[in-house]
Amino acid sequence: MTRRTEWPVGATDQHAGPGHAFAAGHMTESEDAYEPEAGRGTGSGAGFGEGAGRRARSRTRSSGSPSSSRAEKGEPRDPVEQARNICLRLLTGTPRTRKQLADALRKREIPDEAAEEVLSRFEDVGLIDDAAFADAWVESRHHGRGLARRALVRELRTKGVDSAVIDEAVGQLDSEQEETTARELVARKLRSTRGLDRDKRLRRLAGMLARKGYGEGMALRVVRQALEEEGEDTEGLDEPF
């Protein structure tokens, strides 16, 4: 039977935005770190004296068990809490896909059931949103690096984004916008190729576009037009490069 975890209100249930959620989540981590261990009382026999504290620390060190070591560091024993803390740390300042977080939890040997509970809960409250991640990725990588749709699809697949989500995200870019970006890329690179023979300029410029995911036909058309504008003879450049 799946155990229902009580989630701190600040970390997941408030909708004040990811920044507030991350801050609340980390504050909870700090509180967890200093939570008294089970079995320690608060009466006169609970061992508040200095000698009792030394004996308790000595027993903890001598046990040498991994669970004792984790307890000393303030890490929660509950796998759901471990998964939650790991995800909050990874999400702070850096959006990630569900698959990236799942891979990180698996690497840290978090049980599948605990990982699924945390990831689903984070999706429910919007801390994980693959569609928003894909939209932002396309916007950033196209305008920042000049990547074409084909390269963007390849990158998003490596991050585990669903194919339907990828198609919708890259659908923001149409052929006209891609060609405009390709022309801008060639214009910036053109000066550095001056002095080279025509065919070498063609290969260098078209190769740059190909690495960014532009198709052969578009790359050739854009490079040819740029060379023509500089007065180059482009006769015979209709063949694929």
N, C-alpha and C positions, 0 to 999 in steps of 0.2 A: 504494500500500500504506500503510495507516494506521500511523503511527509510534507505538510504545508509549513513553509517558513514565514515567520513574522518579519516583514521588511521594515526597516526604519523609514518613517514618513519622509524625512528630508532627502533620502537617497533616491527614492524611486517614485513615491506616490504624488509628490508635488510637481506641478507642471510649470515651475518658474524658469525652466531652461536647463540645458546640460551643465552649464557652469555651476549653478546652485546645487544640482544633484551631485556633481563630482565633489564639491566642497563638503557637502553634508556626508557623503560616503566616506571621505577621508577622516572627518572628525569622528565618525563612528569607529573607524579602524583604530584610532588612537585610544578611544574609550575601551575598545575590546582589549587593547594591549595591556591596559592597566587593571582589567577586571580581576578581582581576587579569584584564586583557584578554588575549585570545589573542595569542601572538607576542611577549610580553614575557618575556625570560629572567631568570635569576637569577645569571648569571655576571658576570665582570668587565666584559664588553662590553654588559651589559643596560641601561646608562644610569642608574645610581643617583645619579650626581653631580648637583649643583644645576643646572649648565649644561644637562645632558642633559634634566633634568625641564622646564626652561623651554622648550627646543627642542621637546620632545614636546607640551607644552601649546600652543605656538605653532602647530605643524602641525595639531593638532586644531581650534583655533579657525579657522584659515584654510580648512580644508576646507569648513566651513559646511553639511555634509550633514546631513539629519535623523537618519540612523543614528548619526553622530558625536555629535550633540546628545543622543540618548537614552543613548548609552554614558556620556557625561559625567555624566548624571543618575543613572546606575546602573540604568536600566530594562533588563530582559532583551530580547534580540533575538528569542528564540524565541517565536512567537505563543501556544504552549500555556502557557508560563510567564507571559506577559503576561496571558492570560485568567485563569489561576489567581490571580494577584495581584489583579487587578481584582475578581474574585468574593469573595476573602477580605476585601478592604477594604469592599465593599458589604454583606457579611453581618455584619460586626462590630457587634454590639449591635442589629441590625435584621434580623429574618427577612424573606426575600424569596422570591417564587415563581420557578420556573424561567423563566417568560416575562419577568419583570422583569429577571433577570440576562441572559437572551439578548438582550433589547433593548439593555441597557447595552453588551454586547460588540459588538453590531452597530454601535452608535453610535460606538464606538471603532475600528471597522474591523478587528476581529479576524476572520480567515478562518473560514468556517462549520465547516470540519472541526475546527479547533482548539477552537472554542467548543463543539461537540458533544461532543468528547472530555472536556473539563473539566466540563461540566454533567452528563454521564452519570456521571462518576466521583464528583462531589459528591453526586449522588443515591444512588449505591451506598453511600456511607459515612454518609448521613443528614444532610449539611450542607444539602441541599435536600430539603424534604419538604412538598409542596403540601397534602397531607391534614392534616398537623399545623398548617400555616399557616392553613388554612381553619377548623379547629376553634377555634384560638386567636382568630382574627378574629371569629367568631360570638360566642364567649364575651365578648370584650372590648367589642365594639360594641353587643351587646344590653344587657348589664348596665351598661355605661358611658354609652352614648348613648341607650338605649331603642329601638334600631332594630328593626323588624319583619323577618320573613323576606324579604319582597319587596325591601326596601332592601338587605339583606345579600347577596342573590343578585346584585343589580345591581353592588354594589361588588366582589364577588369575580370577577365576569366581567371587569370592567375590569382586574383584575390578572392575567388570563390563566389562572385556575384552571379545570380541566376541569369540564364540567357535572355529570358523575356524582359528582365529589368535592364539588362545591357542594351537590348534593342531600343527600348524606350528612351534610355539616356542618350545614346548616340544619335537618336532621331532628332535631337536638337540641332544637329549640323546637317545642312543640305549641301548639295554639290556646289552651288554657287558660293557659299561661304567657305567651303574647303578650297576652292580654286583661288578665291581672294587671299586666303592665308598662304597658299602655295606661292602666289606671286610676290607677296611680301617677303617670304623666306628667300626666294631667289634674288630679289632686289638687294637684300642685305648681304648676300654672299657673292654677288656678281663682281664687285670691285676687286675682291681678293683673287679672282681668276683672270684678271686682265693680264695680258702678256703671254698667256698660254695659247696653244693652237685651238682651233674651233672644236675639234672632236674631244680634246681633253677637257675643255670647259664644259661641254655637253655632258660628258660622263660624270664629272665632279658635281655639277649642279643637279642633274637628274638622280644621281646616286644619293645625294643628300635628301631629296624628296622621298625617294624609295624607302630610306631608313626610317622616315617619319610616317610611313604607311600610305603614301600617295600612290595611286595606280600608275602604271606605265604610260597609258595614253595621256592622262592629265599632265604628268610630269614632263613628257616630251613637248606637249603643246605649250605649256607655260615657259619652259626653258627656251624653246625656239622663238617665241614672241619676244622674250627678254633680249636674246642675242640680236634679233632683227632691229630692235630699238637702238642698239648700240652700233648698228651698221654692219653687222656680220652677215656674210652670205650663208643663208640657211638651206640652200638647195641640196636636196639629198638627205635632209634630216627627218623625212617622214617615216623612215624605217625605225622599228623598235630599237632602242639602245641596248 
